[in-house]
Amino acid sequence: MSIRNQLSQYLRTPGLPISRLLEIMGPKFVDRRRVQVPYEPLSIHFGATRRCNLKCLTCNTRSLLTKNVEDMTYGTFCKVINQLPHYTMRRVTCEGPGEPLLNPDLINMFAYAKQKGFITHTFTNATLLNEVDTIPLLKALDEITISIDGATKETYEKIRIGGKFEDVIRNVKQLAATKRKIRAPTYLQINFTCNRLNYLEIPKMVLLASQLGVDCLELSLMREFISWRPSKEYQHIIADELTCSFADIKKSIPTTPRIELKIDYPGSLFPGCTWPFRACYVTDNGFVTPCCVIPDSERITFGNIVQEPLKKIWNNESYQEFRRQFILGKPPEVCLDCQTVIT
């Protein structure tokens, strides 16, 4: 099967885990040798809102220079979607810097994207699932990633300040039950970001995830992503001792046949960053930035998708210069301390 046909087949598979998609696309399709990329973005990530109901220790929202709080409008989202090349890019993901479910138009946005033939995916802290109609939510989304960073009430609420552990667990159980009831194919995944405060609870988290009825538990490593903050304010909770041994953690975890277990350790998918060559991030007000780690147009932007076509932005002079620095092995200053670039 040709690369083009294989890519087309996988991109059209509902509920396909993002990690699997990228694993397939990365070595065979992403071209990191050209400043002018001969294809349009393979996936797009967007921010539905900057508002959030939690104040997590691990969150970079406080680092945003743009302080005005906005929601992406349904009209803006549709304008973005209508520009996207459905023949290559089939995945639309909502992530950060706020809680997507706070945007009242979120379900309608994803329903529109799904109607257009895109695979839809969102992240959520799950605290508001009891306040939305989960049936249309499940019908509009192919994949939902739920962030839970503690297997006990004490640890979870220490990290996810403002959240109530028992409410989140109840909401996830109910979402999984509704999925089974309506036989939705939606892929439910829990993301557990390992850090110094919670990594000893990994075995408990595996058991908890299997009890909640989700499809997958992904363990990822807390890293210092906020490259523009020289204070390194997150260092005190980063579990440095896991950096070298993270790939071996799985050996000590009690296995369960109920869920898939994934470990996203540094360099597990790509040797270095591929964002500039395969995907982009669109802020709530339409600005295009390099990735979801930099969801702030005050840091860097290549243009506004509401004002000019994505096709034009994707290969404009500033985007090409950004890629050129990666090709030369000298990543832009805004990316210098990002662990994805380093690995």
Phi, psi and chi 1 to 4 in degrees:
 res  aa     phi    psi   chi1   chi2   chi3   chi4
   1 MET       -  133.2 -178.3 -176.8  -64.7      -
   2 SER   -67.5  159.6   68.4      -      -      -
   3 ILE   -58.8  -43.0  -66.0  174.0      -      -
   4 ARG   -60.3  -45.7 -179.0 -179.7  -63.7  -84.3
   5 ASN   -68.5  -38.0  -71.0  -21.2      -      -
   6 GLN   -65.1  -43.5 -175.5 -178.6   25.9      -
   7 LEU   -61.7  -45.6  178.0   65.5      -      -
   8 SER   -59.4  -41.5  177.4      -      -      -
   9 GLN   -63.8  -47.1  173.3 -175.3  -28.9      -
  10 TYR   -70.5  -37.0  -80.6  111.9      -      -
  11 LEU   -66.0  -21.7  -74.2  173.8      -      -
  12 ARG   -97.2   10.8  -73.6  167.4  171.7   76.8
  13 THR   -90.8  107.6  -56.2      -      -      -
  14 PRO   -59.7  139.9  -22.2   34.1      -      -
  15 GLY    76.8    7.5      -      -      -      -
  16 LEU   -66.3  125.8 -179.5   70.9      -      -
  17 PRO   -57.9  138.6  -22.2   32.3      -      -
  18 ILE   -57.9  -39.9  -75.6 -178.8      -      -
  19 SER   -60.2  -39.2   60.0      -      -      -
  20 ARG   -67.5  -40.4  178.4   59.5  179.9  150.2
  21 LEU   -60.4  -48.0  178.6   68.9      -      -
  22 LEU   -68.7  -34.0  -62.8 -177.0      -      -
  23 GLU   -61.4  -38.1 -177.1  179.3   17.7      -
  24 ILE   -75.9  -44.6  -65.3  161.3      -      -
  25 MET   -71.6  -38.7  -74.0  165.5   41.1      -
  26 GLY   -51.2  -68.6      -      -      -      -
  27 PRO   -71.9  -18.6   27.2  -34.9      -      -
  28 LYS  -103.3  -24.0  -65.1 -176.4  178.1  179.9
  29 PHE  -124.8  -38.3 -162.8   82.7      -      -
  30 VAL   -69.0  124.2  174.9      -      -      -
  31 ASP  -103.9  110.5 -171.1  -16.7      -      -
  32 ARG  -104.4   24.6  -72.7 -172.7  -79.3  179.9
  33 ARG  -107.8  -11.6  -59.9  166.9  -61.8  175.2
  34 ARG  -116.8  138.7  -52.2 -174.4 -170.6 -173.8
  35 VAL   -77.7  -29.9  -64.2      -      -      -
  36 GLN  -103.6  103.0 -174.4  167.7   -2.8      -
  37 VAL   -76.1  129.0 -177.1      -      -      -
  38 PRO   -79.6   10.6   30.6  -36.5      -      -
  39 TYR  -141.0  160.0   48.6   82.4      -      -
  40 GLU   -84.2  169.2  -66.0 -176.3   54.7      -
  41 PRO   -51.1  139.9  -26.0   34.9      -      -
  42 LEU   -84.0  -20.2  -57.5  175.3      -      -
  43 SER  -152.9  155.9   65.4      -      -      -
  44 ILE  -129.8  139.4 -166.4  165.6      -      -
  45 HIS  -118.5  141.7  -58.0 -116.5      -      -
  46 PHE  -141.8  158.5   73.1   96.3      -      -
  47 GLY  -103.1  119.5      -      -      -      -
  48 ALA   -78.4  -27.7      -      -      -      -
  49 THR  -164.5  159.9 -177.6      -      -      -
  50 ARG  -102.3   -4.0  -64.2  178.9 -159.2  169.0
  51 ARG   -77.6  146.1  -63.5 -176.0  -66.7  138.5
  52 CYS  -147.9  147.7 -167.7      -      -      -
  53 ASN   -95.1    0.0   57.1  -26.5      -      -
  54 LEU  -121.8  164.2  -57.5 -176.9      -      -
  55 LYS  -130.8   72.7  -64.7 -178.2  178.2 -179.7
  56 CYS   -71.7  144.7  -55.7      -      -      -
  57 LEU   -62.0  -29.9  -70.6  179.9      -      -
  58 THR   -93.3    3.4   55.0      -      -      -
  59 CYS   -87.8  144.6 -175.3      -      -      -
  60 ASN   -98.0    7.9   65.5   -7.0      -      -
  61 THR   -58.6  -35.4  -58.8      -      -      -
  62 ARG   -64.2  -16.1   68.5  177.8   72.7   88.8
  63 SER   -86.0   -9.1  -60.3      -      -      -
  64 LEU   -63.7  133.2  -64.2  177.0      -      -
  65 LEU   -77.3  -36.0  -71.4  175.9      -      -
  66 THR   -78.4  107.1  -53.1      -      -      -
  67 LYS   -92.8  -16.8  -60.9  -58.1 -179.6 -177.1
  68 ASN   -67.4  134.7   54.6  -47.5      -      -
  69 VAL   -92.3  125.1  176.3      -      -      -
  70 GLU  -137.5  158.5  -60.9 -179.0   32.9      -
  71 ASP  -113.3  145.1  -71.5   -6.3      -      -
  72 MET   -70.6  132.7  178.0  176.1  -79.5      -
  73 THR   -82.1  157.7   66.0      -      -      -
  74 TYR   -60.8  -38.7  178.2   74.3      -      -
  75 GLY   -63.5  -42.0      -      -      -      -
  76 THR   -64.2  -43.1  -63.8      -      -      -
  77 PHE   -60.9  -46.5  179.6   81.9      -      -
  78 CYS   -62.8  -36.2  -68.6      -      -      -
  79 LYS   -64.6  -38.0 -169.6  168.0 -174.3  176.8
  80 VAL   -65.8  -51.3  171.2      -      -      -
  81 ILE   -59.2  -39.6  -70.3  -64.4      -      -
  82 ASN   -66.4  -15.6  -70.0  -20.4      -      -
  83 GLN   -90.8  -14.4  -65.2 -174.1   47.3      -
  84 LEU   -78.2  142.0  -57.1 -178.1      -      -
  85 PRO   -77.4   93.5   28.3  -32.9      -      -
  86 HIS   -63.1  -18.7   65.6  -82.1      -      -
  87 TYR   -78.4  -16.0   48.4   86.5      -      -
  88 THR  -123.6  -48.1   56.8      -      -      -
  89 MET   -91.3  115.3 -176.7  173.4   64.3      -
  90 ARG  -118.3    3.9  -62.4  -56.6  -60.7  -99.0
  91 ARG  -122.3  132.0 -179.0  174.7  -68.7  -88.6
  92 VAL  -123.8  122.0  177.5      -      -      -
  93 THR  -120.6  135.4  -65.2      -      -      -
  94 CYS  -105.7  122.8  178.3      -      -      -
  95 GLU  -154.8  132.6   56.0 -178.1  -42.1      -
  96 GLY    53.2  171.9      -      -      -      -
  97 PRO   -82.8   -2.4   29.9  -33.6      -      -
  98 GLY  -108.4 -167.9      -      -      -      -
  99 GLU   -92.6  112.5  165.8   50.6   43.2      -
 100 PRO   -53.7  -36.3  -27.6   36.5      -      -
 101 LEU   -68.0   -9.0  -70.0  178.7      -      -
 102 LEU   -75.5  -17.2  -77.3  170.0      -      -
 103 ASN   -82.4  114.8 -172.5  -39.5      -      -
 104 PRO   -64.6  -16.6   24.3  -34.1      -      -
 105 ASP   -96.3    4.0  -70.8  -34.2      -      -
 106 LEU   -57.9  -47.5 -173.6   73.6      -      -
 107 ILE   -62.7  -42.6  -65.1  177.1      -      -
 108 ASN   -64.5  -35.4  -70.5  -26.5      -      -
 109 MET   -60.9  -50.8  -71.4  177.1  177.7      -
 110 PHE   -69.2  -32.9  -82.4  122.3      -      -
 111 ALA   -62.1  -38.5      -      -      -      -
 112 TYR   -67.0  -44.1 -177.2   78.0      -      -
 113 ALA   -62.8  -40.7      -      -      -      -
 114 LYS   -66.6  -38.6 -164.5  171.7 -179.7   70.5
 115 GLN   -60.9  -31.8  178.1 -173.2  -14.2      -
 116 LYS   -81.0   -4.3  -70.8  -72.7 -174.3  175.9
 117 GLY    99.5   11.5      -      -      -      -
 118 PHE   -90.3  150.3  -67.3   93.0      -      -
 119 ILE   -80.9  130.0  -65.9  173.1      -      -
 120 THR  -113.6  142.4   52.2      -      -      -
 121 HIS  -150.6  138.9  170.9 -133.1      -      -
 122 THR  -139.3  153.9 -167.8      -      -      -
 123 PHE   -99.2  152.0  -73.3   79.0      -      -
 124 THR  -157.6  152.7  178.5      -      -      -
 125 ASN   -87.8   -2.9   59.7   34.9      -      -
 126 ALA    69.7    3.7      -      -      -      -
 127 THR   -72.5  -21.4   59.4      -      -      -
 128 LEU  -108.4    8.0  -57.6  174.9      -      -
 129 LEU   -60.7  -29.4  -76.4  173.7      -      -
 130 ASN   -74.5   -8.9   61.0  -47.5      -      -
 131 GLU  -102.9   -0.9  -61.6 -179.1   16.2      -
 132 VAL  -120.8  160.2  -59.3      -      -      -
 133 ASP   -80.1  107.2 -169.5  -20.5      -      -
 134 THR   -74.0  -17.8   53.4      -      -      -
 135 ILE   -65.8  -54.2  -67.8  179.6      -      -
 136 PRO   -66.2  -27.0   17.5  -29.2      -      -
 137 LEU   -63.1  -46.9 -178.7   71.7      -      -
 138 LEU   -66.8  -35.3  -72.9  164.3      -      -
 139 LYS   -70.6  -27.7  -70.6 -177.5  177.3  179.7
 140 ALA   -88.0  -16.0      -      -      -      -
 141 LEU  -118.9  134.9  -78.2  156.1      -      -
 142 ASP   -86.6  -24.3  -66.3  -59.6      -      -
 143 GLU  -149.7  134.9 -174.4  174.0  -12.6      -
 144 ILE  -127.5  124.3  -60.0  174.8      -      -
 145 THR  -106.7  123.5  -62.5      -      -      -
 146 ILE  -108.1  123.9  -58.4  159.9      -      -
 147 SER   -88.3  113.8  -59.7      -      -      -
 148 ILE  -133.0  113.1  -57.8  179.3      -      -
 149 ASP  -108.2   29.8  -64.7  -26.3      -      -
 150 GLY  -166.1  140.6      -      -      -      -
 151 ALA   -94.9   -3.4      -      -      -      -
 152 THR  -129.9  157.9   63.7      -      -      -
 153 LYS   -58.8  -44.4  177.6  179.3  174.9   66.2
 154 GLU   -60.6  -48.7  178.9 -177.5    6.1      -
 155 THR   -69.7  -46.0  -59.7      -      -      -
 156 TYR   -57.3  -50.0  173.3   85.9      -      -
 157 GLU   -74.5  -17.2  -65.7 -176.7    3.1      -
 158 LYS   -74.4  -33.8 -173.8  174.5 -176.4  178.2
 159 ILE   -89.0  -49.2  -63.4  172.1      -      -
 160 ARG   -94.7   76.5  -59.6 -118.9  156.3 -153.5
 161 ILE   -64.5  124.0  -60.7  172.9      -      -
 162 GLY   103.8  -14.6      -      -      -      -
 163 GLY   -91.9  153.4      -      -      -      -
 164 LYS  -114.0  117.8  -67.7 -174.9  177.5 -179.7
 165 PHE   -54.7  -48.2 -178.7   70.3      -      -
 166 GLU   -64.6  -32.4   57.3  -88.0   19.3      -
 167 ASP   -68.6  -42.4  -70.0  -11.7      -      -
 168 VAL   -63.8  -44.8  169.8      -      -      -
 169 ILE   -62.1  -42.9  -62.9  -55.1      -      -
 170 ARG   -62.4  -44.6 -177.5 -166.4   63.3 -120.8
 171 ASN   -62.8  -40.9  -70.7  -13.2      -      -
 172 VAL   -68.5  -41.3  175.9      -      -      -
 173 LYS   -59.5  -43.3  -79.4 -176.0  176.8  178.8
 174 GLN   -67.8  -38.5 -175.5   57.5   49.0      -
 175 LEU   -62.5  -44.1 -178.9   67.0      -      -
 176 ALA   -64.8  -38.1      -      -      -      -
 177 ALA   -65.9  -41.7      -      -      -      -
 178 THR   -64.6  -40.1  -57.3      -      -      -
 179 LYS   -57.1  -46.6  170.8 -167.9  167.5  177.0
 180 ARG   -65.3  -39.1  -67.3 -169.0  -63.2  -88.5
 181 LYS   -63.1  -44.3 -178.7  178.4  179.7 -179.9
 182 ILE   -95.1    1.8   66.8  172.3      -      -
 183 ARG    57.0   43.4  -63.0 -176.4  178.8 -179.2
 184 ALA   -75.3  140.0      -      -      -      -
 185 PRO   -82.2    3.4   30.8  -35.5      -      -
 186 THR   -53.5  130.1  -49.4      -      -      -
 187 TYR   -87.4  114.7 -172.6   85.5      -      -
 188 LEU   -99.7  124.3  -60.2 -177.4      -      -
 189 GLN  -130.7  138.1  172.8  175.9  -74.1      -
 190 ILE  -101.2  132.4  -70.5  176.5      -      -
 191 ASN  -106.9  125.2  178.0  -94.6      -      -
 192 PHE  -115.2  107.6 -177.5   87.9      -      -
 193 THR   -86.7  110.7  -58.0      -      -      -
 194 CYS   -75.8  130.8  -54.5      -      -      -
 195 ASN  -147.4 -177.0   56.1   62.3      -      -
 196 ARG   -62.3  -23.6 -167.7  164.5  -68.9  160.2
 197 LEU   -86.2  -18.8  -58.2  176.6      -      -
 198 ASN  -131.8   -7.7   66.7    9.6      -      -
 199 TYR   -64.6  -22.5   75.4   93.1      -      -
 200 LEU   -71.1  -12.5  -66.8  177.1      -      -
 201 GLU   -94.6    7.5  -66.1 -173.2   -4.9      -
 202 ILE   -55.8  -48.0  -68.7  175.0      -      -
 203 PRO   -58.7  -40.2  -26.0   37.1      -      -
 204 LYS   -65.2  -34.7  -71.8 -176.6  179.9  179.3
 205 MET   -68.2  -35.7 -166.5   65.1 -136.2      -
 206 VAL   -61.2  -46.2  174.5      -      -      -
 207 LEU   -64.7  -43.7 -179.9   59.7      -      -
 208 LEU   -62.0  -44.6  176.1   60.5      -      -
 209 ALA   -61.4  -38.9      -      -      -      -
 210 SER   -67.3  -30.8   66.1      -      -      -
 211 GLN   -76.5  -24.5  -65.6  171.0  -18.5      -
 212 LEU   -78.1  -18.1  -68.5  177.7      -      -
 213 GLY    88.1   20.0      -      -      -      -
 214 VAL   -85.1  171.3  -61.8      -      -      -
 215 ASP   -86.9  -28.5  -60.6  -64.9      -      -
 216 CYS  -152.8  149.5  174.9      -      -      -
 217 LEU  -121.2  123.0  169.3   65.1      -      -
 218 GLU  -109.7  127.6  179.2  174.7   37.7      -
 219 LEU  -100.6  120.9  -55.0  174.5      -      -
 220 SER  -123.8  158.4   57.3      -      -      -
 221 LEU   -97.6  129.2 -174.4   63.0      -      -
 222 MET   -65.3  123.8  173.8   72.8 -171.2      -
 223 ARG  -129.5  159.8  -74.7  168.0  -84.9 -178.2
 224 GLU   -81.2   87.7 -176.9   69.5   64.4      -
 225 PHE   -85.1  -20.2  -85.5  131.4      -      -
 226 ILE   -82.4   77.7  -41.2  -55.8      -      -
 227 SER   -67.8  -19.4   55.7      -      -      -
 228 TRP   -91.1    6.6   51.1   79.1      -      -
 229 ARG  -113.1   96.0  -67.0 -176.1   66.0   90.8
 230 PRO   -65.6  -11.9   24.0  -34.7      -      -
 231 SER   -70.5  -15.9   61.2      -      -      -
 232 LYS    51.4   52.4  -59.8  -67.5 -175.4 -178.0
 233 GLU   -67.6  -13.0   66.1  172.8  -64.7      -
 234 TYR   -97.2   -3.9  -60.2   96.9      -      -
 235 GLN   -57.7  -31.5  -80.4  -64.3  -34.9      -
 236 HIS   -69.6  -14.1   69.2  -69.4      -      -
 237 ILE  -115.8   -3.4   59.4  174.4      -      -
 238 ILE   -75.2  127.8  -66.8  176.8      -      -
 239 ALA   -86.4   84.5      -      -      -      -
 240 ASP   -59.6  -29.5  -65.7  -44.6      -      -
 241 GLU   -67.2  -12.9   59.3  -91.5   34.9      -
 242 LEU   -89.8  -14.0  -68.1  178.5      -      -
 243 THR   -55.5  -44.9  -57.0      -      -      -
 244 CYS   -87.4  -25.6  -63.5      -      -      -
 245 SER  -104.8    4.5   61.9      -      -      -
 246 PHE   -59.7  -36.8 -159.6   49.9      -      -
 247 ALA   -66.6  -19.4      -      -      -      -
 248 ASP   -95.3   -3.9  -62.7  -35.7      -      -
 249 ILE   -59.1  -38.6  -67.9  176.1      -      -
 250 LYS   -55.0  -30.4 -167.5  172.1 -177.7  178.3
 251 LYS   -64.0  -27.2  -62.6  177.0 -177.4  177.7
 252 SER   -97.8    2.6   64.0      -      -      -
 253 ILE   -95.0  132.3  -63.0  175.1      -      -
 254 PRO   -63.9  122.7   22.1  -32.8      -      -
 255 THR   -78.3  154.4   57.1      -      -      -
 256 THR  -140.7  136.8  171.1      -      -      -
 257 PRO   -76.9   -6.6   29.2  -36.5      -      -
 258 ARG   -78.7  -28.5  -63.1 -175.6 -178.3 -179.7
 259 ILE  -133.8  159.2   61.0  169.8      -      -
 260 GLU   -84.3  141.7  176.7 -173.4   -1.9      -
 261 LEU  -119.4  123.8 -179.1   62.5      -      -
 262 LYS  -122.7  144.1  -63.5 -170.8  -66.0 -175.9
 263 ILE  -122.4  117.7  -62.9 -178.5      -      -
 264 ASP  -100.6   86.9  175.9   21.1      -      -
 265 TYR   -96.8  158.3   54.1   90.3      -      -
 266 PRO   -52.3  128.9  -27.0   35.9      -      -
 267 GLY    81.2    8.7      -      -      -      -
 268 SER   -71.2  -27.1   61.2      -      -      -
 269 LEU  -108.5  -46.6  -63.7  178.6      -      -
 270 PHE  -133.7  143.3  -62.9  121.1      -      -
 271 PRO   -82.1   84.5   30.0  -34.1      -      -
 272 GLY   105.8 -177.0      -      -      -      -
 273 CYS   -91.0  135.8 -179.1      -      -      -
 274 THR  -116.4    0.6   60.7      -      -      -
 275 TRP   -49.1  -48.7  -89.1   88.8      -      -
 276 PRO   -60.9  -17.4  -21.5   34.2      -      -
 277 PHE  -107.9   -4.1  -54.8   91.2      -      -
 278 ARG  -137.8  -21.9   65.6  173.6  172.9   83.3
 279 ALA  -153.7  168.9      -      -      -      -
 280 CYS  -148.4  168.8   63.1      -      -      -
 281 TYR  -117.8  138.4 -174.7   90.4      -      -
 282 VAL  -117.8  123.1  179.0      -      -      -
 283 THR   -73.1  172.1   67.9      -      -      -
 284 ASP   -58.9  -27.6   51.7  -88.4      -      -
 285 ASN  -106.4   18.0   49.1    2.4      -      -
 286 GLY    96.6    0.8      -      -      -      -
 287 PHE   -78.1  141.3  -73.9   97.8      -      -
 288 VAL   -96.3  122.9  177.2      -      -      -
 289 THR  -119.9  168.8   73.5      -      -      -
 290 PRO   -63.5  -36.0  -20.1   31.4      -      -
 291 CYS  -164.8  176.3   68.2      -      -      -
 292 CYS   -72.5  -14.7   63.3      -      -      -
 293 VAL   -76.4  -21.6 -180.0      -      -      -
 294 ILE  -121.9   73.2  -46.2  175.6      -      -
 295 PRO   -88.0   33.0   35.1  -34.8      -      -
 296 ASP  -131.9  114.9 -168.9  -11.7      -      -
 297 SER   -70.0  -14.8   60.4      -      -      -
 298 GLU   -73.1  -22.4  -66.3  -64.6  -39.8      -
 299 ARG   -79.6  -52.7  -54.1  -73.0 -178.1 -174.6
 300 ILE  -163.8  142.5 -176.7  172.9      -      -
 301 THR  -151.7  150.7 -177.5      -      -      -
 302 PHE  -105.0   -4.9  -57.4  113.1      -      -
 303 GLY   147.7 -179.9      -      -      -      -
 304 ASN  -119.4  123.1 -168.7  -65.3      -      -
 305 ILE   -70.2  -16.6 -157.5  170.7      -      -
 306 VAL   -78.6  -29.5  176.9      -      -      -
 307 GLN   -94.5  -26.3  -60.3  169.4    1.0      -
 308 GLU  -147.4  155.7   56.3 -176.6  -31.5      -
 309 PRO   -63.6  144.9  -20.0   32.2      -      -
 310 LEU   -59.0  -37.4  173.5   62.3      -      -
 311 LYS   -57.9  -37.1 -173.7  175.0 -176.9  178.3
 312 LYS   -74.4  -41.5 -178.5  177.7  179.8 -179.4
 313 ILE   -64.5  -42.0  -64.9  172.9      -      -
 314 TRP   -56.6  -30.4 -178.2 -120.2      -      -
 315 ASN  -125.6   28.2  -85.8  -49.1      -      -
 316 ASN   -74.5  176.8   64.2   20.3      -      -
 317 GLU   -60.6  -42.7  -79.3 -170.2   25.0      -
 318 SER   -68.1  -37.6   57.1      -      -      -
 319 TYR   -67.3  -40.7 -130.2  134.5      -      -
 320 GLN   -65.1  -39.4  -71.3 -169.9   44.8      -
 321 GLU   -67.0  -36.9  177.9   56.7   30.8      -
 322 PHE   -60.5  -45.9 -169.5   79.3      -      -
 323 ARG   -66.5  -38.1  -64.7 -172.9 -173.4  108.2
 324 ARG   -57.8  -39.3 -178.7  175.2  -69.6  108.6
 325 GLN   -65.5  -35.7  -66.2  179.2   60.5      -
 326 PHE   -67.0  -43.0  -85.0   87.6      -      -
 327 ILE   -62.3  -37.4  -67.2  171.4      -      -
 328 LEU   -79.2   -2.8  -65.3  175.0      -      -
 329 GLY    78.4   20.1      -      -      -      -
 330 LYS  -129.1   76.1  -60.3  176.4 -179.4  179.5
 331 PRO   -55.0  150.5  -24.3   34.9      -      -
 332 PRO   -56.4  155.4  -24.7   34.8      -      -
 333 GLU   -56.0  -37.2 -176.2  178.6   -2.5      -
 334 VAL   -65.6  -16.9   73.8      -      -      -
 335 CYS  -106.4   -2.7  -54.9      -      -      -
 336 LEU   -57.8  -39.0  -75.9 -179.7      -      -
 337 ASP   -97.8    4.2  -65.8  -31.4      -      -
 338 CYS   -71.4  128.6  178.8      -      -      -
 339 GLN   -65.7  -24.7  -67.5  -60.3  -50.6      -
 340 THR   -66.5  -36.6  -56.4      -      -      -
 341 VAL   -72.6  -43.0  172.0      -      -      -
 342 ILE   -62.6  -43.4  -66.0  171.4      -      -
 343 THR   -75.2      -   54.5      -      -      -
